[in-house]
Amino acid sequence: MTGFGAGRYQDERLSVSVEMRAVNQRFLELNIRMPHAYLALEDRLRQTIKQTVRRGKVDVFVTVQDLAPQAPQVRIDYASLEACRQALNEAGKRLFDGEKATLATIMELTKDWFVQEPPQIDADTAWPVFQQALAASLEGLTAMRSREGETICRDLQARTAAMTKLIDTIASRKEEITAQYRQRLEKKILALLQPAQQIPDTERLLQETAIYADKVDFTEEVVRFRSHVLQLSRFLEQSGEVGRKLDFLIQEMNREVNTIGSKAGDMDVTDCVLQLKNELEKIREQIQNIE
């Protein structure tokens, strides 16, 4: 589900801002952008987010302001500096009337001997500030995603009600389908026997009708589909992660609908089957986005 969250927290040393943007995606993809100096905390951020977010493409932007900046550590490689000085003095002696090298001259040529390192970051000390900012950002993201989830839930409940009516219509067609088959069969037999003025075998006609009724009987599929509909309704009322459960359930419901369609051979049932498949596809699209 889509969502946005922003959080900020600071102490006497650091000010940390965390922004999170999530869009729909079947699996979880986390992209975290943060200052290089604090990369040691990236895994902690990632693990904390995973405890709350299970699906979606989530971009995380971390901004850090040092409220009490420390001086960088400066180190001079005296061995390297001395080597440069000796080399330049030797060049001056040979080529420039003994001119001596100065520090300014050496700095114009190279600064490899001068090392400036950023101050060391204490990850454990900095983490509580990051943690508070992230918690506020996650709270905003979760609230927005929850509102979207409620909208999706209402849509799924409406589609569930529509599927219940369609499966009831299909179930009501069973006896009519069998009766229509018997009428068609009897009409064909009469047409064949009429020239010979023979009477159709009523017992045989009943046997053929019973065989056909058993062949096209979709009672089991209807019962299972209704059971799946009830389970779907229960899942929609649950809290926590239900996305993958719903995904599997929709696959099972599709299987039952396909079987009904192949058995019935009735235009009205076929129309209902097509509507059911359309509803199931819409539900399948929606549940890819929920947790």
C-alpha positions in Angstrom: 0.0 0.0 0.0 1.1 3.6 -0.5 2.0 5.9 2.3 4.2 8.6 3.6 5.7 9.3 7.0 8.1 11.8 8.4 9.8 12.0 11.8 12.3 14.2 13.5 14.1 14.0 16.8 17.1 15.6 18.4 19.3 15.7 21.5 22.1 18.0 22.5 24.4 16.5 19.8 22.3 15.4 16.8 19.2 16.3 14.9 17.9 13.4 12.8 15.0 13.5 10.2 13.6 10.4 8.6 11.2 10.5 5.6 9.6 7.3 4.3 7.6 6.8 1.0 5.9 3.5 0.2 4.3 2.4 -3.0 2.5 -0.9 -3.9 4.6 -3.9 -4.5 4.1 -7.6 -3.8 7.3 -8.1 -1.8 9.3 -5.7 0.4 12.0 -3.6 -1.1 13.9 -1.1 1.1 16.0 1.6 -0.3 17.8 3.7 2.4 19.7 6.9 1.7 21.7 8.3 4.6 25.0 10.1 5.3 28.0 7.9 4.8 29.3 8.7 8.3 26.3 6.9 9.8 26.2 3.8 7.5 26.9 1.6 10.5 23.3 2.2 11.6 21.7 1.2 8.3 21.1 -2.4 9.3 19.4 -1.3 12.5 17.1 0.9 10.5 16.4 -1.8 8.0 15.6 -4.4 10.7 13.3 -2.0 12.6 11.4 -1.1 9.4 10.9 -4.8 8.6 9.2 -5.3 12.0 6.4 -3.0 10.8 6.4 -3.1 7.0 6.0 -6.5 5.2 5.2 -5.4 1.6 5.9 -2.5 -0.7 8.7 -0.5 -2.2 9.9 1.8 0.5 12.3 4.7 0.0 13.9 6.0 3.2 15.7 9.4 3.4 17.7 10.1 6.5 19.1 13.6 7.1 21.5 14.3 10.0 22.6 17.6 11.4 25.5 17.7 13.9 24.6 20.2 16.6 27.9 19.9 18.4 30.5 19.3 15.6 33.8 17.9 16.6 37.1 18.9 15.0 38.4 16.4 12.5 41.4 14.3 13.3 44.6 15.6 11.6 47.5 13.3 11.1 50.9 14.0 9.4 52.9 11.3 7.8 56.3 12.6 8.8 58.2 9.9 7.0 56.5 10.8 3.7 57.0 14.6 4.4 60.7 14.0 5.2 61.1 12.0 2.0 59.6 14.8 0.0 61.8 17.4 1.7 65.0 15.4 1.1 64.1 14.8 -2.6 63.5 18.5 -3.2 66.6 19.6 -1.3 68.6 17.2 -3.5 67.0 18.7 -6.6 67.9 22.2 -5.4 71.4 21.2 -4.6 72.0 19.7 -8.1 70.0 22.1 -10.2 69.1 25.3 -8.3 72.3 26.5 -6.5 71.4 24.7 -3.3 68.0 26.2 -2.9 66.2 24.6 0.1 62.7 23.2 0.0 60.1 24.9 2.2 56.8 23.6 3.6 54.9 25.9 1.2 56.8 24.5 -1.8 56.1 20.9 -0.7 52.3 21.7 -0.2 52.1 23.0 -3.7 53.4 19.7 -5.1 51.7 17.1 -2.9 49.6 16.7 0.2 49.7 13.0 0.5 51.5 13.3 3.8 48.6 15.3 5.2 45.7 13.1 6.4 42.5 14.6 7.7 39.9 12.1 9.1 36.3 12.9 10.1 35.6 12.5 13.8 34.7 9.0 14.9 30.9 8.3 15.1 29.7 6.3 18.1 26.8 4.3 16.6 25.5 3.2 20.0 25.3 6.8 21.2 23.7 8.0 18.0 21.2 5.2 17.6 18.5 6.4 20.2 18.1 9.7 18.2 17.7 7.7 14.9 15.3 5.3 16.6 13.0 8.1 17.8 12.9 9.8 14.4 12.3 6.5 12.7 9.5 5.6 15.1 7.7 8.9 14.3 8.1 8.3 10.6 6.8 4.7 10.8 3.8 5.9 12.8 2.8 8.3 10.1 3.4 5.8 7.3 1.4 3.1 9.1 -1.5 5.5 9.7 -1.7 6.4 6.1 -1.4 2.8 4.9 -4.1 1.8 7.5 -6.5 4.3 6.0 -5.9 2.9 2.5 -6.3 -0.6 3.9 -9.7 0.2 5.3 -10.8 1.5 1.9 -9.5 -1.7 0.2 -11.3 -3.8 2.9 -14.6 -2.2 2.1 -14.1 -2.8 -1.6 -13.3 -6.5 -0.9 -16.3 -6.9 1.3 -18.6 -5.5 -1.4 -17.1 -7.9 -4.0 -17.5 -10.8 -1.5 -21.2 -10.0 -1.2 -21.5 -9.8 -5.0 -19.8 -13.3 -5.3 -22.2 -14.7 -2.7 -25.2 -13.7 -4.9 -23.6 -15.1 -8.0 -22.9 -18.5 -6.5 -26.4 -18.6 -5.1 -27.7 -18.0 -8.7 -25.5 -20.8 -10.0 -26.7 -23.2 -7.3 -30.3 -22.4 -8.2 -29.7 -23.4 -11.8 -28.8 -27.0 -11.0 -32.3 -28.6 -11.2 -33.3 -26.4 -14.2 -30.2 -27.6 -16.1 -31.1 -31.2 -15.5 -34.7 -30.7 -16.5 -33.7 -28.9 -19.7 -31.4 -31.7 -20.6 -34.1 -34.3 -20.1 -36.5 -32.2 -22.3 -33.8 -31.9 -25.1 -33.0 -35.6 -24.9 -36.7 -36.7 -25.0 -37.3 -34.4 -27.9 -34.4 -35.9 -29.9 -35.5 -39.5 -29.1 -39.1 -38.8 -30.1 -37.8 -37.3 -33.4 -35.9 -40.4 -34.1 -38.7 -42.9 -33.1 -41.6 -41.0 -34.7 -41.1 -42.4 -38.2 -41.3 -45.9 -36.8 -44.1 -45.0 -34.5 -42.2 -46.3 -31.5 -42.6 -45.2 -27.9 -39.4 -44.1 -26.0 -38.2 -46.3 -23.1 -39.1 -44.1 -20.1 -36.8 -46.1 -17.8 -33.8 -45.7 -20.2 -34.6 -42.0 -20.5 -34.5 -41.6 -16.7 -31.2 -43.5 -16.6 -29.6 -41.2 -19.2 -30.9 -38.1 -17.4 -29.5 -39.4 -14.1 -26.1 -40.0 -15.7 -26.1 -36.5 -17.2 -27.2 -35.0 -13.9 -24.3 -36.7 -12.1 -21.9 -35.6 -14.8 -22.8 -31.9 -14.5 -23.4 -31.9 -10.7 -21.4 -29.0 -9.3 -22.8 -29.2 -5.8 -19.4 -29.9 -4.3 -17.7 -27.0 -6.0 -20.5 -24.7 -4.9 -20.2 -25.9 -1.3 -16.4 -25.4 -1.3 -16.7 -22.0 -2.9 -19.2 -20.9 -0.3 -16.8 -22.1 2.4 -14.0 -20.1 0.8 -16.3 -17.0 0.7 -16.9 -17.4 4.5 -13.2 -17.8 5.1 -12.5 -14.7 3.0 -14.9 -12.7 5.1 -13.2 -13.9 8.3 -9.8 -12.9 6.9 -11.0 -9.4 6.2 -12.1 -9.1 9.8 -8.7 -10.2 11.2 -5.9 -7.9 12.1 -2.3 -8.7 11.2 -0.8 -10.2 8.1 -3.5 -11.8 5.8 -2.2 -10.8 2.3 -0.5 -14.1 1.5 -3.4 -16.1 3.0 -5.8 -14.3 0.8 -3.6 -14.9 -2.2 -3.7 -18.6 -1.7 -7.5 -18.6 -1.0 -8.2 -16.7 -4.3 -6.3 -19.4 -6.2 -8.5 -22.0 -4.7 -11.7 -20.1 -5.5 -10.6 -19.7 -9.1 -10.1 -23.4 -9.3 -13.7 -24.1 -8.1 -15.1 -21.5 -10.5 -13.3 -23.0 -13.5 -14.6 -26.5 -12.6 -18.2 -25.2 -12.3 -17.9 -23.6 -15.7 -16.6 -26.7 -17.4 -19.3 -28.9 -15.8 -22.4 -26.8 -16.3 -22.7 -26.2 -20.0 -25.4 -23.6 -19.3 -25.4 -20.0 -20.6 -26.7 -18.5 -17.4 -24.1 -20.3 -15.3 -21.4 -19.4 -17.8 -22.4 -15.7 -17.4 -22.2 -16.0 -13.6 -18.8 -17.8 -13.9 -17.4 -15.0 -16.0 -18.6 -12.4 -13.5 -17.1 -14.4 -10.6 -13.8 -14.6 -12.4 -13.8 -10.9 -12.9 -14.5 -10.3 -9.2 -11.8 -12.7 -8.3 -9.3 -11.0 -10.6 -10.1 -7.6 -9.0 -9.7 -9.1 -5.5 -6.4 -10.7 -6.6 -5.1 -7.3 -7.8 -6.0 -5.6 -4.6 -4.5 -8.2 -2.2 -1.1 -7.9 -3.8 -0.9 -4.6 -2.0 -2.0 -5.5 1.5 -0.1 -7.2 4.2 
